[in-house]
Amino acid sequence: MSAPSAPTSASRRIVRALHAARRAARPYLRIRPRRGLALVGTVWTGGASTPTPGALLLDSRGRFDVLHPSTATLPDDTVIVGGAGCWVGPALIDTHVHLAFGAPEPMRNTGLLAVRDLGAPFGQLRALSDTARRAAVRATFSGPIITAPGGYPTTSWGADGFGIGVSSAEYAVPVVEKLAERGAAVIKVALEDSGGLPPLGPTTLRAVVARAHELGLAVIAHALSAAMVARAVDAEVDELAHMPTERLPDELVERLAERQVAVSSTLQTHFAEGRGADAARNAKAFVKAGVPLLYGTDLGNTATTPGVDPRELDRIAQAGLGRLGALRAATCDAAAAAGIRASGMLARGDAVDAVVLAENPLTEPATWRAPVAVFARGNEVA
């Protein structure tokens, strides 16, 4: 049998309707089927693989069994999910969210199955973690952000425990240790110098980074200005939580590339706040220089909503990665970031975190808003 032909709009509606009816007929996290499922469409297993029409067969435990070149070779009793013109690929990963400001169910329902929370109070961590787990979303946390006394975000949106102010290295090191004891996946620091806010000083920042690294934890910096990005690089911070909004000099971009300091994109919220132009220039410079760019939305900030954001994917694509590169930034590249618990790949033998979309997202990114089906660890969950 040849590769499936492109679907009509009517056939796409039929695909959605059939799978909506099938989902309505069973509870969330249904029992795994006794026979295999075939996820049919253009299949992209992630990473450097090439999207190819075919059928990805799952065994009775939801594990990737075999990739068929077409539906012609499938067993007769195979249940097919998807079809002509659909897309099959890894679920996405968001490297920068704040779960205190967004429910995980819409994330799951759009194919976002792993997130990294970069700022939440100690008192909310267990509840946020439990809520994400019940929604089949893998969530990891930094816990409160280490900042200067009176620094960002403790005088604004994060006044209720989202940040911990430390005045010196002597006070900062025990905070790092407490965060590690409480299960922090990464350590986040605030280097925000706008509006007269005090950022962490260089000596304190270096002490935080040194102790975190001794404990095996990466350090992620909120740093939007060139001066604060330079301070982060000087202190050997591992990652930036945002695309900087002040245009960075070439030599600083080169330092980021040399040290492979990854950057969570957060471009769409910058544009919504009127700070997107220089952020987009930085993103293009980063891609050109080889700075790792990761998909991140900063859920909870301006113009963000829970779930996959096709606008963010397109901002990353426009930075020079293209749409397939943007998907890599939201799958395998994001999975390689510190504190993420996901593979970002569809690997043979693994219980899959996978999504079936009604259309090819390389030509229609908005298709992420309404997947045909979502599988978490081999279970169909949406």
CORNORUR-V36554 format. One record per backbone hydrogen bond with DSSP energy under -0.5 kcal/mol. CO is the residue of the C=O (numbers start at 0). NH is the residue of the N-H. Records with the same first field share a line. If there is no record, write none. Layout:
BEGIN
CO: NH + NH
END
This chain:
BEGIN
7: 11
8: 12
9: 13
10: 14
11: 15
12: 16
13: 17
14: 18
15: 19
16: 20
17: 21
18: 22
19: 23
20: 24
22: 25
35: 78
36: 38 + 57
37: 39 + 80
38: 55
39: 82
40: 42 + 53
41: 43 + 87
42: 51
44: 345
45: 48
51: 42
53: 40
54: 56 + 67
55: 38
56: 64 + 65
57: 36
58: 61
61: 351
62: 58
63: 348
65: 56 + 67
67: 54
69: 72
70: 73
74: 77
77: 79
78: 37
80: 39
82: 85
85: 41
86: 356
87: 43
88: 354
91: 112 + 113
92: 94
93: 115
95: 296 + 297 + 298
96: 117
97: 100
98: 101
103: 107
104: 108
105: 109
106: 109 + 111
107: 110
108: 370
110: 91 + 112
112: 137
113: 93
114: 116 + 139
115: 96 + 117
116: 141
120: 123 + 124
121: 124 + 125
123: 127
124: 128
125: 129
126: 130
127: 131
128: 132
129: 133
130: 134
131: 136
132: 135
135: 137
136: 138
137: 114
139: 116
140: 184 + 185
142: 119
144: 146 + 163
145: 189
146: 165
147: 150
150: 153
152: 155 + 157
155: 158
157: 161 + 162
158: 160
161: 144
163: 146
167: 171
168: 172
169: 173
170: 174
171: 175
172: 176
173: 177
174: 178
175: 179
176: 180
177: 181
178: 183
179: 182
186: 219
187: 145
188: 190 + 221
189: 199
190: 192
192: 195
193: 196
196: 198
197: 147
200: 204
201: 205
202: 206
203: 207
204: 208
205: 209
206: 210
207: 211
208: 212
209: 213
210: 214
211: 216
212: 215
217: 186
218: 237 + 238
219: 188
220: 222 + 240
221: 190
223: 244 + 245
224: 228
225: 229
226: 230
227: 231
228: 232
229: 233
230: 234
231: 236
232: 235
237: 261
238: 220
239: 263
241: 243
248: 251 + 252
249: 253
250: 254
251: 255
252: 256
253: 257
254: 258
255: 259 + 260
256: 259
259: 261
261: 239
262: 293
264: 242
265: 269
266: 270
267: 271
268: 272
269: 274
270: 273
274: 278
275: 279
276: 280
277: 281
278: 282
279: 283
280: 284
281: 285
282: 286
283: 287
284: 288
285: 289 + 290
291: 262
293: 264
294: 94
295: 265
297: 300
300: 299 + 303
307: 309
308: 311 + 312
309: 313
310: 314
311: 315
312: 316
313: 317
314: 318
315: 318 + 320
316: 319 + 321
320: 324
321: 325
322: 326
323: 327
324: 328
325: 329
327: 330 + 332 + 333
328: 294
329: 92
330: 334
331: 335
333: 336
336: 339
339: 341
343: 331
344: 346
346: 349
349: 63 + 351
351: 353 + 377
352: 90
353: 374
354: 88 + 356
355: 371 + 372
356: 86
358: 360
359: 362 + 363
363: 366
364: 367
365: 368
366: 369
367: 370
372: 355
373: 380 + 381
374: 353 + 376
375: 378
378: 375 + 380
379: 29
END
